[in-house]
Amino acid sequence: TGSSAVKTAFDLQAAGVICFTDSGATALRLAMYRPHCALVCVTSHARVARQMQLTFGVLPFLVGSMRNIDALTDHVIRTLRPTGVVRSGDTIVRLSGGLAEKGASSDHLSVFVVCLLYTS
């Protein structure tokens, strides 16, 4: 799934890939393919976020809970907009796992377009 997400981001000229991970394995798999765009690793574990700081090309994003992936995606985009990583009209690829608590790998790939609603 990591290679598919990076290929999708490349084909769509996406501004970023957002991945949700508990262990950091998803972000490591994505980083292995050296995406041309920002790779944001969203996790609720401080240890994983620290490990991701040492991984080339990964921007760790620590959150309190990963219960609502859609709300977290909005939060990440709102936070990244002022930094210039994403702008209105940019395409974002999101990779998340539906059964993370069962030990499954990431299995859900979504594509979003950042719209003007994300203005600060």
Summary of the structure (lengths in Angstrom):
residues: 120
radius of gyration: 13.0
end to end distance: 32.6
largest distance: 36.6
contacts: 380
relative contact order: 0.23
helix: 39%
strand: 23%
